[in-house]
Amino acid sequence: MAHKKNHLPEKQCIVCQRPFTWRKKWEKDWQNVKYCSERCRRHKSYALR
Ligand SMILES: [Zn+2]
């Protein structure tokens, strides 16, 4: 049993360009999540000029 089955989905943050992993708090809203953190969410204006 070398292979684990519970692989979590990942996305790339549109602000810092880093990959981030699914979190429990996003389970209802994952398709709308674009930022890795609250901090990046506030900085979205830098990414979307
Ligand atoms: Zn980010």
mmCIF file of the protein (N, C-alpha, C, O) and its ligand, coordinates in Angstrom:
data_MODEL
# 
_entry.id   MODEL 
# 
loop_
_entity.id 
_entity.type 
_entity.pdbx_number_of_molecules 
1 polymer     1 
2 non-polymer 1 
# 
_entity_poly.entity_id                      1 
_entity_poly.type                           'polypeptide(L)' 
_entity_poly.nstd_linkage                   no 
_entity_poly.nstd_monomer                   no 
_entity_poly.pdbx_seq_one_letter_code       MAHKKNHLPEKQCIVCQRPFTWRKKWEKDWQNVKYCSERCRRHKSYALR 
_entity_poly.pdbx_seq_one_letter_code_can   MAHKKNHLPEKQCIVCQRPFTWRKKWEKDWQNVKYCSERCRRHKSYALR 
_entity_poly.pdbx_strand_id                 A 
# 
loop_
_entity_poly_seq.entity_id 
_entity_poly_seq.num 
_entity_poly_seq.mon_id 
_entity_poly_seq.hetero 
1 1  MET n 
1 2  ALA n 
1 3  HIS n 
1 4  LYS n 
1 5  LYS n 
1 6  ASN n 
1 7  HIS n 
1 8  LEU n 
1 9  PRO n 
1 10 GLU n 
1 11 LYS n 
1 12 GLN n 
1 13 CYS n 
1 14 ILE n 
1 15 VAL n 
1 16 CYS n 
1 17 GLN n 
1 18 ARG n 
1 19 PRO n 
1 20 PHE n 
1 21 THR n 
1 22 TRP n 
1 23 ARG n 
1 24 LYS n 
1 25 LYS n 
1 26 TRP n 
1 27 GLU n 
1 28 LYS n 
1 29 ASP n 
1 30 TRP n 
1 31 GLN n 
1 32 ASN n 
1 33 VAL n 
1 34 LYS n 
1 35 TYR n 
1 36 CYS n 
1 37 SER n 
1 38 GLU n 
1 39 ARG n 
1 40 CYS n 
1 41 ARG n 
1 42 ARG n 
1 43 HIS n 
1 44 LYS n 
1 45 SER n 
1 46 TYR n 
1 47 ALA n 
1 48 LEU n 
1 49 ARG n 
# 
loop_
_struct_asym.id 
_struct_asym.entity_id 
A 1 
B 2 
# 
loop_
_chem_comp.id 
_chem_comp.type 
_chem_comp.mon_nstd_flag 
ALA 'L-peptide linking' y 
ARG 'L-peptide linking' y 
ASN 'L-peptide linking' y 
ASP 'L-peptide linking' y 
CYS 'L-peptide linking' y 
GLN 'L-peptide linking' y 
GLU 'L-peptide linking' y 
HIS 'L-peptide linking' y 
ILE 'L-peptide linking' y 
LEU 'L-peptide linking' y 
LYS 'L-peptide linking' y 
MET 'L-peptide linking' y 
PHE 'L-peptide linking' y 
PRO 'L-peptide linking' y 
SER 'L-peptide linking' y 
THR 'L-peptide linking' y 
TRP 'L-peptide linking' y 
TYR 'L-peptide linking' y 
VAL 'L-peptide linking' y 
ZN  non-polymer         . 
# 
_pdbx_entity_nonpoly.entity_id   2 
_pdbx_entity_nonpoly.name        ? 
_pdbx_entity_nonpoly.comp_id     ZN 
# 
_pdbx_nonpoly_scheme.asym_id         B 
_pdbx_nonpoly_scheme.entity_id       2 
_pdbx_nonpoly_scheme.mon_id          ZN 
_pdbx_nonpoly_scheme.ndb_seq_num     1 
_pdbx_nonpoly_scheme.pdb_seq_num     101 
_pdbx_nonpoly_scheme.auth_seq_num    101 
_pdbx_nonpoly_scheme.pdb_mon_id      ZN 
_pdbx_nonpoly_scheme.auth_mon_id     ZN 
_pdbx_nonpoly_scheme.pdb_strand_id   A 
_pdbx_nonpoly_scheme.pdb_ins_code    . 
# 
loop_
_atom_site.group_PDB 
_atom_site.id 
_atom_site.type_symbol 
_atom_site.label_atom_id 
_atom_site.label_alt_id 
_atom_site.label_comp_id 
_atom_site.label_asym_id 
_atom_site.label_entity_id 
_atom_site.label_seq_id 
_atom_site.pdbx_PDB_ins_code 
_atom_site.Cartn_x 
_atom_site.Cartn_y 
_atom_site.Cartn_z 
_atom_site.occupancy 
_atom_site.B_iso_or_equiv 
_atom_site.pdbx_formal_charge 
_atom_site.auth_seq_id 
_atom_site.auth_comp_id 
_atom_site.auth_asym_id 
_atom_site.auth_atom_id 
_atom_site.pdbx_PDB_model_num 
ATOM   1   N  N  . MET A 1 1  ? 0.823   -1.214 0.000   1.00 0.00 ? 1   MET A N  1 
ATOM   2   C  CA . MET A 1 1  ? 0.000   0.000  0.000   1.00 0.00 ? 1   MET A CA 1 
ATOM   3   C  C  . MET A 1 1  ? 0.853   1.259  0.000   1.00 0.00 ? 1   MET A C  1 
ATOM   4   O  O  . MET A 1 1  ? 0.842   2.034  0.956   1.00 0.00 ? 1   MET A O  1 
ATOM   5   N  N  . ALA A 1 2  ? 1.561   1.442  -1.039  1.00 0.00 ? 2   ALA A N  1 
ATOM   6   C  CA . ALA A 1 2  ? 2.435   2.615  -1.135  1.00 0.00 ? 2   ALA A CA 1 
ATOM   7   C  C  . ALA A 1 2  ? 1.681   3.851  -1.618  1.00 0.00 ? 2   ALA A C  1 
ATOM   8   O  O  . ALA A 1 2  ? 2.133   4.986  -1.460  1.00 0.00 ? 2   ALA A O  1 
ATOM   9   N  N  . HIS A 1 3  ? 0.537   3.597  -2.201  1.00 0.00 ? 3   HIS A N  1 
ATOM   10  C  CA . HIS A 1 3  ? -0.189  4.712  -2.811  1.00 0.00 ? 3   HIS A CA 1 
ATOM   11  C  C  . HIS A 1 3  ? -1.344  5.165  -1.922  1.00 0.00 ? 3   HIS A C  1 
ATOM   12  O  O  . HIS A 1 3  ? -2.214  4.380  -1.547  1.00 0.00 ? 3   HIS A O  1 
ATOM   13  N  N  . LYS A 1 4  ? -1.322  6.437  -1.603  1.00 0.00 ? 4   LYS A N  1 
ATOM   14  C  CA . LYS A 1 4  ? -2.430  6.984  -0.821  1.00 0.00 ? 4   LYS A CA 1 
ATOM   15  C  C  . LYS A 1 4  ? -3.537  7.477  -1.738  1.00 0.00 ? 4   LYS A C  1 
ATOM   16  O  O  . LYS A 1 4  ? -3.287  8.016  -2.816  1.00 0.00 ? 4   LYS A O  1 
ATOM   17  N  N  . LYS A 1 5  ? -4.734  7.284  -1.294  1.00 0.00 ? 5   LYS A N  1 
ATOM   18  C  CA . LYS A 1 5  ? -5.863  7.594  -2.156  1.00 0.00 ? 5   LYS A CA 1 
ATOM   19  C  C  . LYS A 1 5  ? -6.399  9.020  -1.978  1.00 0.00 ? 5   LYS A C  1 
ATOM   20  O  O  . LYS A 1 5  ? -7.011  9.583  -2.885  1.00 0.00 ? 5   LYS A O  1 
ATOM   21  N  N  . ASN A 1 6  ? -6.165  9.576  -0.829  1.00 0.00 ? 6   ASN A N  1 
ATOM   22  C  CA . ASN A 1 6  ? -6.753  10.877 -0.541  1.00 0.00 ? 6   ASN A CA 1 
ATOM   23  C  C  . ASN A 1 6  ? -5.914  12.054 -1.049  1.00 0.00 ? 6   ASN A C  1 
ATOM   24  O  O  . ASN A 1 6  ? -5.418  12.863 -0.265  1.00 0.00 ? 6   ASN A O  1 
ATOM   25  N  N  . HIS A 1 7  ? -5.770  12.131 -2.343  1.00 0.00 ? 7   HIS A N  1 
ATOM   26  C  CA . HIS A 1 7  ? -5.068  13.268 -2.951  1.00 0.00 ? 7   HIS A CA 1 
ATOM   27  C  C  . HIS A 1 7  ? -6.020  14.452 -3.039  1.00 0.00 ? 7   HIS A C  1 
ATOM   28  O  O  . HIS A 1 7  ? -7.140  14.329 -3.534  1.00 0.00 ? 7   HIS A O  1 
ATOM   29  N  N  . LEU A 1 8  ? -5.566  15.582 -2.560  1.00 0.00 ? 8   LEU A N  1 
ATOM   30  C  CA . LEU A 1 8  ? -6.409  16.770 -2.577  1.00 0.00 ? 8   LEU A CA 1 
ATOM   31  C  C  . LEU A 1 8  ? -6.178  17.581 -3.846  1.00 0.00 ? 8   LEU A C  1 
ATOM   32  O  O  . LEU A 1 8  ? -5.064  17.615 -4.370  1.00 0.00 ? 8   LEU A O  1 
ATOM   33  N  N  . PRO A 1 9  ? -7.222  18.231 -4.340  1.00 0.00 ? 9   PRO A N  1 
ATOM   34  C  CA . PRO A 1 9  ? -7.060  19.064 -5.535  1.00 0.00 ? 9   PRO A CA 1 
ATOM   35  C  C  . PRO A 1 9  ? -6.173  20.283 -5.258  1.00 0.00 ? 9   PRO A C  1 
ATOM   36  O  O  . PRO A 1 9  ? -6.052  20.754 -4.128  1.00 0.00 ? 9   PRO A O  1 
ATOM   37  N  N  . GLU A 1 10 ? -5.566  20.764 -6.332  1.00 0.00 ? 10  GLU A N  1 
ATOM   38  C  CA . GLU A 1 10 ? -4.705  21.940 -6.208  1.00 0.00 ? 10  GLU A CA 1 
ATOM   39  C  C  . GLU A 1 10 ? -5.101  22.990 -7.222  1.00 0.00 ? 10  GLU A C  1 
ATOM   40  O  O  . GLU A 1 10 ? -5.702  22.696 -8.255  1.00 0.00 ? 10  GLU A O  1 
ATOM   41  N  N  . LYS A 1 11 ? -4.744  24.235 -6.898  1.00 0.00 ? 11  LYS A N  1 
ATOM   42  C  CA . LYS A 1 11 ? -4.907  25.340 -7.833  1.00 0.00 ? 11  LYS A CA 1 
ATOM   43  C  C  . LYS A 1 11 ? -3.692  26.223 -7.733  1.00 0.00 ? 11  LYS A C  1 
ATOM   44  O  O  . LYS A 1 11 ? -2.881  26.097 -6.815  1.00 0.00 ? 11  LYS A O  1 
ATOM   45  N  N  . GLN A 1 12 ? -3.577  27.140 -8.710  1.00 0.00 ? 12  GLN A N  1 
ATOM   46  C  CA . GLN A 1 12 ? -2.496  28.114 -8.644  1.00 0.00 ? 12  GLN A CA 1 
ATOM   47  C  C  . GLN A 1 12 ? -3.086  29.477 -8.302  1.00 0.00 ? 12  GLN A C  1 
ATOM   48  O  O  . GLN A 1 12 ? -4.050  29.923 -8.924  1.00 0.00 ? 12  GLN A O  1 
ATOM   49  N  N  . CYS A 1 13 ? -2.508  30.117 -7.330  1.00 0.00 ? 13  CYS A N  1 
ATOM   50  C  CA . CYS A 1 13 ? -2.970  31.428 -6.912  1.00 0.00 ? 13  CYS A CA 1 
ATOM   51  C  C  . CYS A 1 13 ? -2.698  32.456 -8.017  1.00 0.00 ? 13  CYS A C  1 
ATOM   52  O  O  . CYS A 1 13 ? -1.587  32.519 -8.542  1.00 0.00 ? 13  CYS A O  1 
ATOM   53  N  N  . ILE A 1 14 ? -3.690  33.246 -8.365  1.00 0.00 ? 14  ILE A N  1 
ATOM   54  C  CA . ILE A 1 14 ? -3.513  34.214 -9.453  1.00 0.00 ? 14  ILE A CA 1 
ATOM   55  C  C  . ILE A 1 14 ? -2.700  35.432 -9.029  1.00 0.00 ? 14  ILE A C  1 
ATOM   56  O  O  . ILE A 1 14 ? -2.287  36.227 -9.873  1.00 0.00 ? 14  ILE A O  1 
ATOM   57  N  N  . VAL A 1 15 ? -2.473  35.582 -7.749  1.00 0.00 ? 15  VAL A N  1 
ATOM   58  C  CA . VAL A 1 15 ? -1.683  36.713 -7.259  1.00 0.00 ? 15  VAL A CA 1 
ATOM   59  C  C  . VAL A 1 15 ? -0.218  36.336 -7.099  1.00 0.00 ? 15  VAL A C  1 
ATOM   60  O  O  . VAL A 1 15 ? 0.649   36.966 -7.705  1.00 0.00 ? 15  VAL A O  1 
ATOM   61  N  N  . CYS A 1 16 ? 0.070   35.328 -6.301  1.00 0.00 ? 16  CYS A N  1 
ATOM   62  C  CA . CYS A 1 16 ? 1.464   34.972 -6.017  1.00 0.00 ? 16  CYS A CA 1 
ATOM   63  C  C  . CYS A 1 16 ? 1.975   33.849 -6.915  1.00 0.00 ? 16  CYS A C  1 
ATOM   64  O  O  . CYS A 1 16 ? 3.153   33.497 -6.849  1.00 0.00 ? 16  CYS A O  1 
ATOM   65  N  N  . GLN A 1 17 ? 1.102   33.279 -7.758  1.00 0.00 ? 17  GLN A N  1 
ATOM   66  C  CA . GLN A 1 17 ? 1.488   32.245 -8.727  1.00 0.00 ? 17  GLN A CA 1 
ATOM   67  C  C  . GLN A 1 17 ? 1.974   30.955 -8.081  1.00 0.00 ? 17  GLN A C  1 
ATOM   68  O  O  . GLN A 1 17 ? 2.670   30.164 -8.717  1.00 0.00 ? 17  GLN A O  1 
ATOM   69  N  N  . ARG A 1 18 ? 1.620   30.747 -6.854  1.00 0.00 ? 18  ARG A N  1 
ATOM   70  C  CA . ARG A 1 18 ? 2.047   29.528 -6.185  1.00 0.00 ? 18  ARG A CA 1 
ATOM   71  C  C  . ARG A 1 18 ? 0.883   28.550 -6.080  1.00 0.00 ? 18  ARG A C  1 
ATOM   72  O  O  . ARG A 1 18 ? -0.271  28.951 -5.926  1.00 0.00 ? 18  ARG A O  1 
ATOM   73  N  N  . PRO A 1 19 ? 1.203   27.270 -6.167  1.00 0.00 ? 19  PRO A N  1 
ATOM   74  C  CA . PRO A 1 19 ? 0.152   26.274 -6.000  1.00 0.00 ? 19  PRO A CA 1 
ATOM   75  C  C  . PRO A 1 19 ? -0.309  26.191 -4.553  1.00 0.00 ? 19  PRO A C  1 
ATOM   76  O  O  . PRO A 1 19 ? 0.489   26.312 -3.624  1.00 0.00 ? 19  PRO A O  1 
ATOM   77  N  N  . PHE A 1 20 ? -1.585  25.988 -4.382  1.00 0.00 ? 20  PHE A N  1 
ATOM   78  C  CA . PHE A 1 20 ? -2.111  25.763 -3.045  1.00 0.00 ? 20  PHE A CA 1 
ATOM   79  C  C  . PHE A 1 20 ? -3.104  24.615 -3.081  1.00 0.00 ? 20  PHE A C  1 
ATOM   80  O  O  . PHE A 1 20 ? -3.651  24.277 -4.131  1.00 0.00 ? 20  PHE A O  1 
ATOM   81  N  N  . THR A 1 21 ? -3.319  24.042 -1.954  1.00 0.00 ? 21  THR A N  1 
ATOM   82  C  CA . THR A 1 21 ? -4.102  22.814 -1.864  1.00 0.00 ? 21  THR A CA 1 
ATOM   83  C  C  . THR A 1 21 ? -5.470  23.083 -1.250  1.00 0.00 ? 21  THR A C  1 
ATOM   84  O  O  . THR A 1 21 ? -5.656  23.985 -0.434  1.00 0.00 ? 21  THR A O  1 
ATOM   85  N  N  . TRP A 1 22 ? -6.383  22.285 -1.668  1.00 0.00 ? 22  TRP A N  1 
ATOM   86  C  CA . TRP A 1 22 ? -7.744  22.342 -1.148  1.00 0.00 ? 22  TRP A CA 1 
ATOM   87  C  C  . TRP A 1 22 ? -7.773  22.355 0.374   1.00 0.00 ? 22  TRP A C  1 
ATOM   88  O  O  . TRP A 1 22 ? -7.027  21.632 1.035   1.00 0.00 ? 22  TRP A O  1 
ATOM   89  N  N  . ARG A 1 23 ? -8.635  23.177 0.901   1.00 0.00 ? 23  ARG A N  1 
ATOM   90  C  CA . ARG A 1 23 ? -8.820  23.191 2.349   1.00 0.00 ? 23  ARG A CA 1 
ATOM   91  C  C  . ARG A 1 23 ? -10.284 22.993 2.703   1.00 0.00 ? 23  ARG A C  1 
ATOM   92  O  O  . ARG A 1 23 ? -11.190 23.307 1.932   1.00 0.00 ? 23  ARG A O  1 
ATOM   93  N  N  . LYS A 1 24 ? -10.469 22.474 3.864   1.00 0.00 ? 24  LYS A N  1 
ATOM   94  C  CA . LYS A 1 24 ? -11.816 22.154 4.343   1.00 0.00 ? 24  LYS A CA 1 
ATOM   95  C  C  . LYS A 1 24 ? -12.751 23.361 4.274   1.00 0.00 ? 24  LYS A C  1 
ATOM   96  O  O  . LYS A 1 24 ? -13.924 23.232 3.922   1.00 0.00 ? 24  LYS A O  1 
ATOM   97  N  N  . LYS A 1 25 ? -12.221 24.527 4.610   1.00 0.00 ? 25  LYS A N  1 
ATOM   98  C  CA . LYS A 1 25 ? -13.075 25.718 4.647   1.00 0.00 ? 25  LYS A CA 1 
ATOM   99  C  C  . LYS A 1 25 ? -13.585 26.117 3.258   1.00 0.00 ? 25  LYS A C  1 
ATOM   100 O  O  . LYS A 1 25 ? -14.526 26.900 3.133   1.00 0.00 ? 25  LYS A O  1 
ATOM   101 N  N  . TRP A 1 26 ? -12.948 25.564 2.212   1.00 0.00 ? 26  TRP A N  1 
ATOM   102 C  CA . TRP A 1 26 ? -13.375 25.896 0.854   1.00 0.00 ? 26  TRP A CA 1 
ATOM   103 C  C  . TRP A 1 26 ? -14.270 24.831 0.237   1.00 0.00 ? 26  TRP A C  1 
ATOM   104 O  O  . TRP A 1 26 ? -14.615 24.930 -0.940  1.00 0.00 ? 26  TRP A O  1 
ATOM   105 N  N  . GLU A 1 27 ? -14.640 23.853 0.975   1.00 0.00 ? 27  GLU A N  1 
ATOM   106 C  CA . GLU A 1 27 ? -15.301 22.691 0.362   1.00 0.00 ? 27  GLU A CA 1 
ATOM   107 C  C  . GLU A 1 27 ? -16.598 23.051 -0.372  1.00 0.00 ? 27  GLU A C  1 
ATOM   108 O  O  . GLU A 1 27 ? -16.970 22.383 -1.336  1.00 0.00 ? 27  GLU A O  1 
ATOM   109 N  N  . LYS A 1 28 ? -17.286 24.107 0.084   1.00 0.00 ? 28  LYS A N  1 
ATOM   110 C  CA . LYS A 1 28 ? -18.529 24.514 -0.585  1.00 0.00 ? 28  LYS A CA 1 
ATOM   111 C  C  . LYS A 1 28 ? -18.289 25.499 -1.728  1.00 0.00 ? 28  LYS A C  1 
ATOM   112 O  O  . LYS A 1 28 ? -19.186 25.773 -2.525  1.00 0.00 ? 28  LYS A O  1 
ATOM   113 N  N  . ASP A 1 29 ? -17.079 26.019 -1.795  1.00 0.00 ? 29  ASP A N  1 
ATOM   114 C  CA . ASP A 1 29 ? -16.830 27.152 -2.697  1.00 0.00 ? 29  ASP A CA 1 
ATOM   115 C  C  . ASP A 1 29 ? -15.551 26.985 -3.510  1.00 0.00 ? 29  ASP A C  1 
ATOM   116 O  O  . ASP A 1 29 ? -14.999 27.965 -4.012  1.00 0.00 ? 29  ASP A O  1 
ATOM   117 N  N  . TRP A 1 30 ? -15.087 25.769 -3.640  1.00 0.00 ? 30  TRP A N  1 
ATOM   118 C  CA . TRP A 1 30 ? -13.775 25.516 -4.254  1.00 0.00 ? 30  TRP A CA 1 
ATOM   119 C  C  . TRP A 1 30 ? -13.680 26.058 -5.673  1.00 0.00 ? 30  TRP A C  1 
ATOM   120 O  O  . TRP A 1 30 ? -12.632 26.571 -6.065  1.00 0.00 ? 30  TRP A O  1 
ATOM   121 N  N  . GLN A 1 31 ? -14.736 25.956 -6.437  1.00 0.00 ? 31  GLN A N  1 
ATOM   122 C  CA . GLN A 1 31 ? -14.672 26.409 -7.831  1.00 0.00 ? 31  GLN A CA 1 
ATOM   123 C  C  . GLN A 1 31 ? -14.486 27.916 -7.947  1.00 0.00 ? 31  GLN A C  1 
ATOM   124 O  O  . GLN A 1 31 ? -14.073 28.415 -8.994  1.00 0.00 ? 31  GLN A O  1 
ATOM   125 N  N  . ASN A 1 32 ? -14.790 28.642 -6.871  1.00 0.00 ? 32  ASN A N  1 
ATOM   126 C  CA . ASN A 1 32 ? -14.633 30.096 -6.899  1.00 0.00 ? 32  ASN A CA 1 
ATOM   127 C  C  . ASN A 1 32 ? -13.367 30.593 -6.218  1.00 0.00 ? 32  ASN A C  1 
ATOM   128 O  O  . ASN A 1 32 ? -13.089 31.792 -6.205  1.00 0.00 ? 32  ASN A O  1 
ATOM   129 N  N  . VAL A 1 33 ? -12.610 29.677 -5.660  1.00 0.00 ? 33  VAL A N  1 
ATOM   130 C  CA . VAL A 1 33 ? -11.397 30.087 -4.957  1.00 0.00 ? 33  VAL A CA 1 
ATOM   131 C  C  . VAL A 1 33 ? -10.283 30.389 -5.955  1.00 0.00 ? 33  VAL A C  1 
ATOM   132 O  O  . VAL A 1 33 ? -9.963  29.558 -6.805  1.00 0.00 ? 33  VAL A O  1 
ATOM   133 N  N  . LYS A 1 34 ? -9.695  31.579 -5.850  1.00 0.00 ? 34  LYS A N  1 
ATOM   134 C  CA . LYS A 1 34 ? -8.623  31.965 -6.766  1.00 0.00 ? 34  LYS A CA 1 
ATOM   135 C  C  . LYS A 1 34 ? -7.356  32.389 -6.055  1.00 0.00 ? 34  LYS A C  1 
ATOM   136 O  O  . LYS A 1 34 ? -6.317  32.590 -6.684  1.00 0.00 ? 34  LYS A O  1 
ATOM   137 N  N  . TYR A 1 35 ? -7.442  32.523 -4.757  1.00 0.00 ? 35  TYR A N  1 
ATOM   138 C  CA . TYR A 1 35 ? -6.309  33.028 -3.990  1.00 0.00 ? 35  TYR A CA 1 
ATOM   139 C  C  . TYR A 1 35 ? -5.926  32.035 -2.905  1.00 0.00 ? 35  TYR A C  1 
ATOM   140 O  O  . TYR A 1 35 ? -6.779  31.354 -2.336  1.00 0.00 ? 35  TYR A O  1 
ATOM   141 N  N  . CYS A 1 36 ? -4.636  31.965 -2.631  1.00 0.00 ? 36  CYS A N  1 
ATOM   142 C  CA . CYS A 1 36 ? -4.160  31.002 -1.648  1.00 0.00 ? 36  CYS A CA 1 
ATOM   143 C  C  . CYS A 1 36 ? -4.471  31.441 -0.234  1.00 0.00 ? 36  CYS A C  1 
ATOM   144 O  O  . CYS A 1 36 ? -4.490  30.624 0.686   1.00 0.00 ? 36  CYS A O  1 
ATOM   145 N  N  . SER A 1 37 ? -4.716  32.734 -0.057  1.00 0.00 ? 37  SER A N  1 
ATOM   146 C  CA . SER A 1 37 ? -4.900  33.243 1.295   1.00 0.00 ? 37  SER A CA 1 
ATOM   147 C  C  . SER A 1 37 ? -5.682  34.546 1.276   1.00 0.00 ? 37  SER A C  1 
ATOM   148 O  O  . SER A 1 37 ? -5.898  35.157 0.229   1.00 0.00 ? 37  SER A O  1 
ATOM   149 N  N  . GLU A 1 38 ? -6.090  34.939 2.445   1.00 0.00 ? 38  GLU A N  1 
ATOM   150 C  CA . GLU A 1 38 ? -6.794  36.209 2.597   1.00 0.00 ? 38  GLU A CA 1 
ATOM   151 C  C  . GLU A 1 38 ? -5.904  37.375 2.158   1.00 0.00 ? 38  GLU A C  1 
ATOM   152 O  O  . GLU A 1 38 ? -6.381  38.369 1.611   1.00 0.00 ? 38  GLU A O  1 
ATOM   153 N  N  . ARG A 1 39 ? -4.639  37.230 2.404   1.00 0.00 ? 39  ARG A N  1 
ATOM   154 C  CA . ARG A 1 39 ? -3.679  38.265 2.027   1.00 0.00 ? 39  ARG A CA 1 
ATOM   155 C  C  . ARG A 1 39 ? -3.635  38.465 0.515   1.00 0.00 ? 39  ARG A C  1 
ATOM   156 O  O  . ARG A 1 39 ? -3.661  39.597 0.031   1.00 0.00 ? 39  ARG A O  1 
ATOM   157 N  N  . CYS A 1 40 ? -3.569  37.382 -0.212  1.00 0.00 ? 40  CYS A N  1 
ATOM   158 C  CA . CYS A 1 40 ? -3.567  37.472 -1.674  1.00 0.00 ? 40  CYS A CA 1 
ATOM   159 C  C  . CYS A 1 40 ? -4.901  37.975 -2.192  1.00 0.00 ? 40  CYS A C  1 
ATOM   160 O  O  . CYS A 1 40 ? -4.945  38.680 -3.200  1.00 0.00 ? 40  CYS A O  1 
ATOM   161 N  N  . ARG A 1 41 ? -5.953  37.636 -1.544  1.00 0.00 ? 41  ARG A N  1 
ATOM   162 C  CA . ARG A 1 41 ? -7.264  38.111 -1.959  1.00 0.00 ? 41  ARG A CA 1 
ATOM   163 C  C  . ARG A 1 41 ? -7.300  39.645 -1.937  1.00 0.00 ? 41  ARG A C  1 
ATOM   164 O  O  . ARG A 1 41 ? -7.884  40.278 -2.817  1.00 0.00 ? 41  ARG A O  1 
ATOM   165 N  N  . ARG A 1 42 ? -6.679  40.212 -0.938  1.00 0.00 ? 42  ARG A N  1 
ATOM   166 C  CA . ARG A 1 42 ? -6.638  41.674 -0.835  1.00 0.00 ? 42  ARG A CA 1 
ATOM   167 C  C  . ARG A 1 42 ? -5.709  42.292 -1.866  1.00 0.00 ? 42  ARG A C  1 
ATOM   168 O  O  . ARG A 1 42 ? -5.838  43.467 -2.211  1.00 0.00 ? 42  ARG A O  1 
ATOM   169 N  N  . HIS A 1 43 ? -4.780  41.498 -2.349  1.00 0.00 ? 43  HIS A N  1 
ATOM   170 C  CA . HIS A 1 43 ? -3.825  42.011 -3.335  1.00 0.00 ? 43  HIS A CA 1 
ATOM   171 C  C  . HIS A 1 43 ? -4.241  41.715 -4.766  1.00 0.00 ? 43  HIS A C  1 
ATOM   172 O  O  . HIS A 1 43 ? -3.449  41.898 -5.691  1.00 0.00 ? 43  HIS A O  1 
ATOM   173 N  N  . LYS A 1 44 ? -5.462  41.265 -4.959  1.00 0.00 ? 44  LYS A N  1 
ATOM   174 C  CA . LYS A 1 44 ? -5.889  40.863 -6.293  1.00 0.00 ? 44  LYS A CA 1 
ATOM   175 C  C  . LYS A 1 44 ? -5.800  42.003 -7.308  1.00 0.00 ? 44  LYS A C  1 
ATOM   176 O  O  . LYS A 1 44 ? -5.631  41.761 -8.503  1.00 0.00 ? 44  LYS A O  1 
ATOM   177 N  N  . SER A 1 45 ? -5.913  43.228 -6.838  1.00 0.00 ? 45  SER A N  1 
ATOM   178 C  CA . SER A 1 45 ? -5.841  44.367 -7.753  1.00 0.00 ? 45  SER A CA 1 
ATOM   179 C  C  . SER A 1 45 ? -4.482  44.458 -8.447  1.00 0.00 ? 45  SER A C  1 
ATOM   180 O  O  . SER A 1 45 ? -4.373  45.019 -9.537  1.00 0.00 ? 45  SER A O  1 
ATOM   181 N  N  . TYR A 1 46 ? -3.453  43.908 -7.813  1.00 0.00 ? 46  TYR A N  1 
ATOM   182 C  CA . TYR A 1 46 ? -2.141  43.890 -8.462  1.00 0.00 ? 46  TYR A CA 1 
ATOM   183 C  C  . TYR A 1 46 ? -2.116  42.918 -9.637  1.00 0.00 ? 46  TYR A C  1 
ATOM   184 O  O  . TYR A 1 46 ? -1.478  43.176 -10.657 1.00 0.00 ? 46  TYR A O  1 
ATOM   185 N  N  . ALA A 1 47 ? -2.811  41.812 -9.481  1.00 0.00 ? 47  ALA A N  1 
ATOM   186 C  CA . ALA A 1 47 ? -2.808  40.784 -10.526 1.00 0.00 ? 47  ALA A CA 1 
ATOM   187 C  C  . ALA A 1 47 ? -3.756  41.133 -11.671 1.00 0.00 ? 47  ALA A C  1 
ATOM   188 O  O  . ALA A 1 47 ? -3.488  40.808 -12.828 1.00 0.00 ? 47  ALA A O  1 
ATOM   189 N  N  . LEU A 1 48 ? -4.864  41.795 -11.341 1.00 0.00 ? 48  LEU A N  1 
ATOM   190 C  CA . LEU A 1 48 ? -5.890  42.071 -12.343 1.00 0.00 ? 48  LEU A CA 1 
ATOM   191 C  C  . LEU A 1 48 ? -5.995  43.570 -12.609 1.00 0.00 ? 48  LEU A C  1 
ATOM   192 O  O  . LEU A 1 48 ? -6.960  44.220 -12.206 1.00 0.00 ? 48  LEU A O  1 
ATOM   193 N  N  . ARG A 1 49 ? -5.044  44.077 -13.256 1.00 0.00 ? 49  ARG A N  1 
ATOM   194 C  CA . ARG A 1 49 ? -5.069  45.516 -13.543 1.00 0.00 ? 49  ARG A CA 1 
ATOM   195 C  C  . ARG A 1 49 ? -5.979  45.850 -14.694 1.00 0.00 ? 49  ARG A C  1 
ATOM   196 O  O  . ARG A 1 49 ? -6.110  47.018 -15.059 1.00 0.00 ? 49  ARG A O  1 
HETATM 197 ZN ZN . ZN  B 2 .  ? -1.276  33.678 -3.240  1.00 0.00 2 101 ZN  A ZN 1 
# 
